Amino acid sequence: MSERPLIVQSDLTLLLDVHCPDSDSARSEISPFCELIRSPEHLHTFQLSSISLWNACSAGLDARSITGTLEKWSRFDIPETVTYFINDNCSRYGIISFLPLDGSFFTISFSNDRYRRQVLALKAVQNLIASQDDEIRVPMQHRGDLKVILTDNGFPVDDCIPLVKGLPLDISLRESESFSVRDYQKDSVKAFLGDGRPGLGYGVIVLPCGSGKTITGLAAMSEIKTSTLILAPNVAALHQWKRELLTKTTISEDDIGEYSADRKDIRKVTLCTYSMLVYRNTTDDEYHNFNAIASYPWGFVIYDEVHMLPAPVFRLSASLQSVYRLGLTATLIREDGREKEVFSLVGPKRYDVPWAELERQGFIATAYCHEIRISLSEDAELDYALAPRSRKIVIAAKNKSKLPVIEYLLERHQGQQILIIGQYIDQLEEIQKRFSFPLITGSMSNRRREELYQDFRDGRIQVLIVSKVANYAIDLPDASVAIQVSGTFGSRQEEAQRLGRILRPKSVDSHFYTLVTRHTSEEDFSLNRQKFLIEQGYKYEIVSWD
């Protein structure tokens, strides 16, 4: 019994002893109903939560199977508080169901009268119901909004309304000796689609940066074969999707539309950025692009970097509940805490794999993380001491003593593909002035950005300075060094995405450097930024520049 790898604690955390022989088997069995929180050297920590248990129930698990798995692997008895939490939350799932009435309305079904009274007493629910005489009738357009309200109030919904396909799309994968879908990508699509029963065909797939999330999306498209809207964070990401569609599937260019500042084409496969979708001339203006996109008969929506969904896009998600919905991300982290809305509108997490596991298998690059701590000059120290908090943050981030450190790292990794990444444009312009490398910012035209990215891919440029526009969905496969000079406060998601720029497999190991000003707010921000990557098993070497 002492050799069992799992310790279940009354605070709903699970500790996995990775040195036990059966730890891998235990991990694979508990992962469907809990979240990995930390994965350092010896004990990996998982967390049970309402969302994680509702995710599990939506995939077909129940309280008995979950507690049975814990009893199978636990070194000690399961605390009663944990058993109660599991039973209570799992018992909630399935009590409330959405069932179809006709094309315009659906009904809410309750298997528990007490829950019926509680739900129907909510004013926000009453505002969405059309009538409740013989049966509850809710307009289909309120399906997503009602899910959010119920989930926020602790009532998960079993949505049993069948998904419908849009226009047929003739698309297949074009596998070859140089390209094939990897096993974990196939497994993720299978977990997403299942056998096509209600409750599957919508959800989120979590895969590390550099592991081929785009290929996973293409594989899903080739299974569903219906008109598809692909939403992504920037135009460069749209062009990457288009390249992959044309080279790895049988779809023709005539079937691919781009909805951007340059073009407004809506076709069977349409690529659009989040910002374009929610663009409007004034705050009082209508979302014209949003309305144009939403009116097309989509059958499938792919949310690339789903953790980035801006608030207005949740409206589109709420209105597209009858179609297949796939969220792709490396980090299902939102600093605003709106993960529940992703769960409600896009769907629960269907598949996850630890970064370290794919690194061991060679599917993402081995990466070493370094934090270099640098002192302020005496004059800057005085300015920092006297400045208000908001100004302190800027002084620490723009520490001019970071420049010689950049110079040293450039010399150390001479001949490699290097990204210098920062938050503040004037800081990046100063670096450009000193070292004469190209700089990409949000104000640069998309055409010029693409030219510079392509020059970097082709090796004509070896060092590229980039602002936060390069945080997401940029395919730079040969980049092996990233130097982060400043960031968005304590954003864990940004840290992971920036490391992801250098995780494509290559012949050399990757190095991620973060330059941090000693004894300032940057140290606190850096500690929080690193949490997600440390949870994934990465270690930061801390070096004093002085």
C-alpha positions as MATLAB code, in Angstrom:
seq = 'MSERPLIVQSDLTLLLDVHCPDSDSARSEISPFCELIRSPEHLHTFQLSSISLWNACSAGLDARSITGTLEKWSRFDIPETVTYFINDNCSRYGIISFLPLDGSFFTISFSNDRYRRQVLALKAVQNLIASQDDEIRVPMQHRGDLKVILTDNGFPVDDCIPLVKGLPLDISLRESESFSVRDYQKDSVKAFLGDGRPGLGYGVIVLPCGSGKTITGLAAMSEIKTSTLILAPNVAALHQWKRELLTKTTISEDDIGEYSADRKDIRKVTLCTYSMLVYRNTTDDEYHNFNAIASYPWGFVIYDEVHMLPAPVFRLSASLQSVYRLGLTATLIREDGREKEVFSLVGPKRYDVPWAELERQGFIATAYCHEIRISLSEDAELDYALAPRSRKIVIAAKNKSKLPVIEYLLERHQGQQILIIGQYIDQLEEIQKRFSFPLITGSMSNRRREELYQDFRDGRIQVLIVSKVANYAIDLPDASVAIQVSGTFGSRQEEAQRLGRILRPKSVDSHFYTLVTRHTSEEDFSLNRQKFLIEQGYKYEIVSWD';
ca = [
       0.000    0.000    0.000;
       2.860    2.361    0.790;
       4.012    2.061   -2.815;
       0.866    3.659   -4.198;
       1.817    6.946   -5.841;
      -1.090    9.238   -4.868;
      -1.801   11.232   -1.707;
      -5.311   12.714   -1.561;
      -5.571   15.722    0.766;
      -8.585   17.320    2.413;
      -7.918   20.662    0.635;
      -8.864   18.910   -2.670;
      -5.272   18.649   -3.879;
      -3.731   15.382   -5.064;
       0.011   14.798   -4.659;
       1.564   12.386   -7.160;
       4.908   10.829   -6.195;
       6.650   10.636   -9.570;
       9.291    8.219   -8.227;
       6.728    5.448   -7.747;
       6.719    2.840  -10.539;
       3.002    3.302  -11.297;
       2.976    7.109  -11.295;
       2.480    7.383  -15.069;
      -0.529    5.054  -14.983;
      -2.005    6.951  -12.050;
      -1.477   10.282  -13.830;
      -3.316    9.141  -16.952;
      -6.301    7.935  -14.886;
      -6.696   11.037  -12.687;
      -6.067   13.635  -15.420;
      -9.636   13.498  -16.828;
     -11.120   14.842  -13.565;
      -8.490   17.173  -12.072;
      -6.090   19.908  -13.165;
      -2.299   19.805  -13.014;
      -1.215   22.707  -10.788;
       2.503   22.140  -10.228;
       5.008   19.586  -11.548;
       8.448   20.143   -9.975;
      11.000   17.378   -9.408;
       9.402   14.990   -6.905;
       5.721   15.629   -6.191;
       3.249   16.814   -8.816;
       0.149   18.608   -7.523;
      -3.308   18.216   -9.055;
      -6.452   20.129   -8.051;
     -10.060   18.968   -7.897;
     -12.601   21.699   -8.695;
     -16.226   22.038   -9.693;
     -15.208   22.766  -13.291;
     -12.821   19.807  -13.486;
     -15.518   17.452  -12.179;
     -18.177   18.850  -14.534;
     -15.693   18.397  -17.384;
     -15.326   14.766  -16.363;
     -19.074   14.217  -16.136;
     -19.588   15.713  -19.599;
     -17.124   13.103  -20.897;
     -19.066   10.227  -19.310;
     -17.447    9.779  -15.867;
     -19.434    9.737  -12.628;
     -18.738   10.091   -8.902;
     -18.338    6.344   -8.364;
     -15.716    5.941  -11.091;
     -13.816    9.027   -9.905;
     -13.694    7.978   -6.253;
     -12.860    4.439   -7.371;
      -9.846    5.737   -9.256;
      -8.677    7.704   -6.216;
      -9.069    4.646   -3.967;
      -7.122    2.549   -6.446;
      -4.076    4.816   -6.415;
      -4.222    6.540   -3.018;
      -1.598    5.720   -0.398;
      -3.988    6.658    2.424;
      -7.746    6.709    2.992;
      -9.706    9.316    1.014;
     -10.766   12.213    3.300;
     -14.537   12.433    3.744;
     -14.523   16.071    2.648;
     -13.100   15.037   -0.723;
     -15.655   12.264   -1.189;
     -18.470   14.671   -0.314;
     -17.149   17.323   -2.750;
     -16.963   14.808   -5.592;
     -20.428   13.370   -4.906;
     -22.015   16.801   -4.517;
     -20.599   18.293   -7.718;
     -21.129   15.199   -9.839;
     -24.707   14.956   -8.601;
     -25.350   18.444   -9.959;
     -24.364   17.483  -13.504;
     -27.330   16.164  -15.475;
     -30.004   17.582  -13.183;
     -30.443   20.439  -15.663;
     -30.571   19.605  -19.350;
     -31.305   21.537  -22.517;
     -33.608   19.629  -24.889;
     -34.741   20.683  -28.390;
     -38.332   21.696  -29.099;
     -38.104   23.009  -32.658;
     -35.709   25.105  -34.691;
     -36.495   28.266  -32.742;
     -36.943   27.124  -29.124;
     -35.553   24.691  -26.594;
     -36.717   23.639  -23.153;
     -34.996   23.268  -19.789;
     -35.495   19.866  -18.194;
     -35.052   19.303  -14.439;
     -34.705   15.972  -12.675;
     -34.934   17.698   -9.289;
     -37.816   19.992   -8.314;
     -35.705   21.851   -5.752;
     -33.242   22.874   -8.484;
     -36.142   23.821  -10.735;
     -37.448   26.260   -8.133;
     -33.968   27.723   -7.503;
     -33.201   28.198  -11.194;
     -36.556   29.671  -12.179;
     -36.338   32.100   -9.255;
     -33.246   33.722  -10.770;
     -34.185   37.056  -12.344;
     -31.515   36.665  -15.073;
     -33.085   33.338  -16.078;
     -36.621   34.761  -16.072;
     -35.503   37.474  -18.504;
     -34.496   34.842  -21.102;
     -37.523   32.553  -20.909;
     -40.272   33.140  -23.503;
     -42.942   31.179  -21.629;
     -43.311   28.490  -18.942;
     -46.937   27.409  -19.005;
     -47.092   23.743  -20.050;
     -43.349   23.667  -20.693;
     -40.445   26.065  -20.478;
     -39.674   27.632  -23.839;
     -36.422   29.503  -24.408;
     -35.399   31.095  -27.739;
     -32.415   29.344  -29.290;
     -30.431   32.592  -29.404;
     -30.354   32.630  -25.583;
     -28.840   29.147  -25.314;
     -25.277   30.325  -24.635;
     -26.261   33.208  -22.360;
     -28.360   30.865  -20.237;
     -25.445   28.421  -19.902;
     -23.207   31.182  -18.557;
     -25.814   32.314  -16.019;
     -26.456   28.787  -14.773;
     -22.770   27.858  -14.536;
     -22.018   31.057  -12.631;
     -24.710   30.052  -10.135;
     -23.335   26.543   -9.690;
     -25.703   24.726  -12.060;
     -23.814   22.940  -14.861;
     -25.860   22.233  -17.979;
     -26.002   18.963  -19.876;
     -26.671   20.369  -23.343;
     -28.449   17.580  -25.212;
     -29.463   19.641  -28.239;
     -27.791   17.953  -31.247;
     -25.153   19.920  -33.118;
     -25.885   20.721  -36.744;
     -23.482   20.970  -39.640;
     -23.356   23.950  -41.944;
     -22.515   23.834  -45.635;
     -20.683   20.664  -46.738;
     -16.913   21.044  -47.149;
     -14.828   18.645  -49.223;
     -11.605   18.460  -47.196;
      -9.150   15.680  -46.379;
      -5.648   15.601  -44.975;
      -2.778   15.244  -47.412;
      -0.418   13.072  -45.368;
       2.996   12.178  -46.815;
       6.484   11.057  -45.800;
       7.192   14.584  -44.545;
       3.875   15.077  -42.748;
       1.601   12.871  -40.695;
      -0.747   13.455  -37.783;
       0.924   12.471  -34.513;
      -0.703   10.049  -32.089;
      -1.451   12.706  -29.451;
      -3.066   14.910  -32.114;
      -5.274   11.994  -33.189;
      -6.131   11.261  -29.540;
      -7.092   14.890  -28.947;
      -9.465   14.934  -31.950;
     -10.979   11.634  -30.812;
     -11.531   13.075  -27.317;
     -13.136   16.163  -28.884;
     -15.484   14.346  -31.268;
     -15.972   11.006  -29.514;
     -18.695    9.008  -31.223;
     -20.703   12.075  -32.221;
     -23.219   11.749  -29.372;
     -24.689   14.900  -27.735;
     -22.204   16.402  -25.299;
     -19.253   15.979  -27.649;
     -18.144   18.014  -30.650;
     -17.446   21.100  -28.564;
     -14.666   21.832  -26.096;
     -11.044   22.849  -25.630;
      -7.825   21.022  -26.520;
      -4.764   22.086  -24.526;
      -1.405   21.357  -26.185;
       2.019   22.979  -25.636;
       3.279   25.737  -27.905;
       5.137   24.254  -30.848;
       3.328   20.902  -30.671;
       1.124   21.462  -33.722;
      -2.223   22.784  -32.515;
      -2.956   23.957  -36.084;
      -2.582   20.380  -37.349;
      -5.028   19.267  -34.670;
      -7.529   21.804  -35.986;
      -7.047   20.596  -39.561;
      -7.547   16.993  -38.451;
     -10.836   17.967  -36.796;
     -11.930   19.810  -39.956;
     -11.204   16.727  -42.065;
     -13.476   14.672  -39.781;
     -16.407   17.104  -39.567;
     -16.299   18.330  -43.202;
     -18.428   21.429  -42.830;
     -18.113   25.189  -43.348;
     -15.562   26.489  -40.845;
     -14.833   29.851  -39.251;
     -11.281   30.117  -37.864;
     -10.684   32.929  -35.371;
      -7.108   33.853  -34.464;
      -5.304   36.649  -32.579;
      -3.515   38.332  -35.511;
      -3.145   38.423  -39.292;
       0.161   36.553  -39.190;
      -1.665   33.658  -37.537;
      -4.334   33.754  -40.271;
      -1.666   33.480  -42.945;
      -0.101   30.568  -41.069;
      -3.476   28.794  -41.042;
      -3.830   29.433  -44.759;
      -0.372   28.014  -45.519;
      -1.152   24.894  -43.516;
      -4.560   24.481  -45.165;
      -3.060   24.678  -48.652;
      -0.051   22.427  -47.994;
      -1.586   19.816  -45.687;
      -5.188   19.466  -46.884;
      -6.953   18.975  -50.207;
      -8.904   22.231  -49.933;
      -8.487   24.728  -52.775;
      -7.557   28.379  -52.375;
     -10.935   29.351  -53.863;
     -12.664   27.956  -50.766;
     -10.569   30.019  -48.314;
     -11.706   33.518  -47.413;
      -9.953   36.140  -45.314;
     -11.867   38.720  -43.309;
      -9.323   41.385  -42.393;
      -8.544   45.052  -42.890;
      -7.321   44.256  -46.418;
     -10.024   41.805  -47.501;
     -13.639   41.039  -46.644;
     -14.160   37.604  -48.195;
     -16.512   35.114  -46.550;
     -16.201   31.604  -47.963;
     -16.655   28.014  -46.772;
     -13.442   28.363  -44.756;
     -13.022   31.905  -43.474;
     -10.103   33.270  -41.456;
     -10.724   36.260  -39.192;
      -8.922   37.951  -36.309;
     -10.596   38.607  -32.976;
      -9.908   42.327  -33.299;
     -11.504   42.540  -36.747;
     -14.542   40.655  -35.528;
     -15.211   43.191  -32.765;
     -14.021   46.310  -34.623;
     -16.344   49.318  -34.756;
     -15.763   52.961  -35.598;
     -17.132   54.347  -32.338;
     -18.297   52.895  -29.040;
     -21.882   53.620  -30.072;
     -21.558   51.963  -33.466;
     -22.818   48.457  -34.251;
     -20.505   45.486  -34.629;
     -20.898   45.354  -38.418;
     -18.166   42.756  -38.989;
     -19.542   40.652  -36.160;
     -23.032   40.706  -37.695;
     -21.743   39.864  -41.180;
     -19.760   36.883  -39.884;
     -22.505   35.598  -37.576;
     -25.116   35.537  -40.365;
     -23.215   32.883  -42.415;
     -24.325   29.208  -42.021;
     -21.272   27.931  -40.138;
     -21.003   24.333  -39.011;
     -17.677   24.570  -37.158;
     -15.840   27.357  -35.324;
     -12.168   27.077  -34.289;
     -10.950   29.495  -31.622;
      -7.163   29.668  -31.916;
      -5.567   30.799  -28.624;
      -8.996   30.478  -27.013;
      -7.766   31.947  -23.721;
      -7.545   35.319  -25.513;
     -11.254   35.652  -26.296;
     -12.161   39.337  -25.851;
     -15.462   40.006  -24.104;
     -17.479   40.905  -27.270;
     -16.425   37.609  -28.891;
     -18.194   35.791  -26.084;
     -21.371   37.207  -27.677;
     -20.594   35.413  -30.923;
     -19.792   32.245  -28.975;
     -23.122   32.540  -27.195;
     -24.961   32.793  -30.521;
     -23.178   29.797  -32.085;
     -24.188   27.036  -29.684;
     -25.674   24.767  -32.346;
     -22.391   24.272  -34.232;
     -19.201   22.352  -33.539;
     -16.824   24.485  -31.456;
     -13.122   23.842  -30.841;
     -10.862   25.948  -28.647;
      -7.099   25.544  -29.053;
      -4.615   26.814  -26.490;
      -1.382   26.047  -24.688;
      -2.496   27.765  -21.494;
      -6.123   27.793  -20.439;
      -5.325   30.696  -18.113;
      -7.174   33.987  -17.976;
      -5.960   36.644  -15.588;
      -9.543   38.010  -15.468;
     -10.892   34.691  -14.191;
     -13.328   34.125  -17.082;
     -12.391   30.466  -17.601;
     -15.969   29.523  -16.632;
     -17.295   31.387  -19.655;
     -14.931   29.468  -21.918;
     -16.274   26.277  -20.318;
     -19.887   27.386  -20.840;
     -19.680   28.814  -24.364;
     -16.876   26.986  -26.147;
     -16.975   23.815  -24.060;
     -15.095   21.867  -21.413;
     -11.487   20.807  -21.677;
     -11.396   17.593  -23.695;
      -7.674   16.876  -23.864;
      -4.486   17.968  -22.128;
      -0.910   16.727  -22.153;
       2.008   17.920  -19.972;
       4.667   19.940  -21.762;
       7.439   17.825  -20.222;
       5.939   14.655  -21.692;
       6.095   15.967  -25.271;
       9.588   17.315  -24.614;
      10.728   13.827  -23.537;
       9.240   12.389  -26.732;
      11.041   14.984  -28.859;
       7.884   16.664  -30.172;
       8.876   20.027  -28.666;
      12.377   21.371  -28.105;
      14.304   20.993  -24.863;
      14.344   24.461  -23.330;
      16.380   25.996  -20.525;
      14.983   28.999  -18.649;
      17.236   31.641  -17.123;
      16.387   34.678  -15.012;
      19.147   37.299  -14.995;
      18.876   39.862  -12.203;
      20.356   43.272  -12.913;
      20.826   46.268  -10.585;
      19.651   49.792  -11.300;
      22.237   52.555  -11.622;
      22.584   54.844   -8.571;
      20.615   57.644  -10.286;
      17.864   55.239  -11.332;
      17.707   53.768   -7.822;
      16.916   57.221   -6.440;
      14.265   57.815   -9.120;
      12.727   54.426   -8.320;
      12.629   55.113   -4.581;
      10.782   58.424   -5.047;
       8.403   57.368   -7.842;
       4.742   56.332   -7.422;
       4.007   52.627   -7.931;
       2.948   52.905  -11.588;
       6.154   54.767  -12.406;
       8.253   52.265  -10.443;
       7.053   49.499  -12.759;
       8.204   51.406  -15.845;
      11.601   52.383  -14.360;
      12.339   48.755  -13.474;
      11.202   47.413  -16.846;
      13.230   49.951  -18.882;
      16.419   49.596  -16.809;
      19.198   50.711  -19.180;
      21.595   48.303  -17.472;
      19.830   45.554  -19.425;
      21.558   46.682  -22.643;
      25.014   45.223  -21.874;
      23.329   41.969  -20.834;
      21.609   41.792  -24.222;
      24.959   42.394  -25.909;
      26.538   39.564  -23.921;
      23.733   37.121  -24.780;
      23.886   38.024  -28.473;
      27.609   37.208  -28.468;
      27.073   34.011  -26.504;
      24.499   32.723  -29.016;
      26.034   34.145  -32.166;
      24.877   32.255  -35.244;
      21.549   31.184  -33.719;
      18.065   32.525  -34.469;
      17.313   35.021  -31.675;
      14.155   36.914  -30.634;
      14.334   39.978  -28.382;
      10.861   40.477  -26.887;
       9.532   43.429  -24.883;
       6.498   45.351  -23.736;
       7.564   48.996  -24.177;
       8.023   50.316  -27.710;
      10.503   53.088  -26.766;
      12.644   50.482  -24.988;
      12.624   48.284  -28.087;
      13.456   51.269  -30.290;
      16.471   51.989  -28.087;
      17.614   48.377  -28.496;
      17.140   48.676  -32.253;
      19.170   51.881  -32.315;
      22.019   50.236  -30.437;
      22.139   46.921  -32.312;
      20.507   47.754  -35.696;
      18.224   44.714  -35.824;
      14.752   44.902  -37.434;
      11.872   45.787  -35.091;
       8.278   44.579  -35.420;
       5.511   46.501  -33.603;
       1.741   46.752  -33.848;
       1.952   49.917  -35.952;
       3.839   48.122  -38.742;
       1.799   47.034  -41.758;
       0.858   43.358  -41.939;
       2.659   43.057  -45.265;
       5.941   44.343  -43.816;
       5.593   42.119  -40.750;
       5.146   39.084  -42.967;
       8.229   40.023  -44.980;
      10.363   40.246  -41.827;
       8.969   37.001  -40.405;
       9.746   35.265  -43.702;
      13.274   36.709  -43.795;
      13.769   35.337  -40.285;
      12.414   31.904  -41.290;
      14.716   31.837  -44.323;
      17.776   32.845  -42.278;
      18.317   36.215  -43.953;
      17.699   37.770  -40.529;
      19.161   36.088  -37.456;
      17.958   38.518  -34.775;
      14.487   40.016  -34.634;
      13.160   42.526  -32.085;
       9.436   42.058  -31.457;
       6.775   43.704  -29.317;
       3.850   41.803  -27.796;
       2.348   41.361  -31.297;
       4.580   38.284  -31.566;
       3.312   36.687  -28.354;
       0.826   34.484  -30.157;
       0.555   32.045  -33.031;
       3.721   33.022  -34.887;
       5.466   30.121  -36.588;
       9.231   30.754  -36.413;
      10.511   27.173  -36.368;
      14.256   27.904  -36.197;
      14.120   30.396  -33.313;
      16.139   28.897  -30.463;
      16.857   31.876  -28.181;
      14.405   34.374  -26.673;
      15.528   37.365  -24.618;
      12.623   38.900  -22.702;
      13.455   42.457  -21.656;
      10.011   43.398  -20.279;
       6.503   42.001  -20.053;
       2.894   42.535  -19.085;
       3.225   42.660  -15.314;
       2.673   39.160  -13.843;
       1.034   37.435  -16.811;
       1.605   33.661  -16.614;
      -0.046   33.196  -19.973;
       2.309   35.656  -21.700;
       5.379   33.968  -20.209;
       4.278   30.594  -21.548;
       3.446   31.998  -24.983;
       6.831   33.715  -25.263;
       8.661   30.532  -24.365;
       6.501   28.872  -26.978;
       8.110   30.955  -29.724;
      11.264   28.800  -29.370;
       9.759   25.342  -28.769;
       9.638   24.036  -32.324;
      11.854   20.909  -32.479;
      15.301   21.645  -33.927;
      18.877   20.409  -33.840;
      19.891   22.669  -30.914;
      18.420   23.208  -27.452;
      16.472   26.375  -26.766;
      17.245   29.080  -24.191;
      14.753   31.519  -22.684;
      16.224   34.519  -20.858;
      14.243   36.943  -18.705;
      15.998   40.159  -17.678;
      14.756   41.303  -14.255;
      15.717   44.406  -12.278;
      16.876   43.430   -8.806;
      15.027   44.627   -5.659;
      12.086   46.040   -7.645;
       8.505   45.103   -8.498;
       9.882   43.162  -11.473;
      11.046   40.419   -9.113;
       7.498   39.919   -7.820;
       6.009   40.017  -11.309;
       8.625   37.563  -12.555;
       7.801   35.084   -9.798;
       4.117   35.080  -10.770;
       4.855   34.985  -14.513;
       6.917   31.823  -14.080;
       4.295   29.869  -12.146;
       2.653   28.121  -15.084;
       5.949   27.007  -16.619;
       7.247   25.798  -13.254;
       4.004   23.847  -12.909;
       4.849   22.219  -16.243;
       8.244   21.092  -14.943;
      10.520   23.897  -16.181;
      13.216   25.229  -13.860;
      14.599   28.769  -13.851;
      18.306   29.252  -13.298;
      18.662   32.560  -11.421;
      21.868   34.438  -12.222;
      23.157   37.724  -10.786;
      24.614   39.906  -13.545;
      26.679   41.849  -11.043;
];
